[in-house]
Amino acid sequence: MPDEAEAFSWKSKLALLIGRASLQLLGRTWRFRVVNANAVAQLRSNRTAFIYSLWHGHLLPLLWFHRRQGVLVLISEHRDGELVARAAESLGFGLIRGSTTSGAGRALISIVRALQAGNEVAITPDGPRGPRHKYAPGALIAAQRSDAFILPVVAVADRAWHLRSWDQFMIPKPFARVVIAYGKPAKVLAETPRRAAEEGARFEELMSEALRAASG
């Protein structure tokens, strides 16, 4: 791995400072409405560890909305993930570095341990490189190994910019109305990690249901 100082140049640091300031100004103008907030409240009241499942393109408003709640967030170790990681830290998130696209490795072990310790973990199952809105197996395997719930969560804004990136990254405009919708908490039904990886279509549909609730 490259030296951290080399990987995170002064230009990146400047972009981070500007990005943090912009998010602080922009986020304070957003007006939120929450659909099915009881799903989170019930999981927390039962002290149940769970995974927030969110699409990569919805990351920005969801990071802002869930700031300083003690959530651990999985961020890729790619250089473009370093900006997101440092921004997330400034909002009070704990970090797990790596990717679950392969369904193995340090990140997966760290996620399972965090869930077994009772933490809430946020994962973008279509990240860090896509394909968009398609479930990679890592989150499913982590949920199966830890017996944790997966909670779909989506964000919809009435006015937003969308980057020309694979995930169509969404940036709600100033004073946008943002709907945060939680889906139905669900567990992976498979008895083995290999079988767990085959349940992607079911959880993609749960994400779609949450998106319809947010848009309705």
Salt bridges, closest charged atoms under 4 A:
GLU4 OE2 - ARG86 NH2 2.73
GLU77 OE2 - ARG106 NH2 2.90
ASP80 OD2 - ARG129 NH1 3.42
GLU82 OE2 - ARG86 NE 2.93
GLU82 OE1 - ARG97 NH1 3.08
GLU120 OE2 - ARG44 NE 2.83
ASP147 OD2 - LYS187 NZ 3.20
ASP158 OD2 - ARG177 NH1 3.97
ASP167 OD2 - HIS56 ND1 2.63
GLU198 OE1 - ARG195 NH1 3.39
GLU199 OE1 - ARG202 NH2 2.60
GLU204 OE1 - LYS134 NZ 3.87
GLU205 OE2 - ARG212 NH2 2.78
GLU209 OE1 - LYS184 NZ 3.88
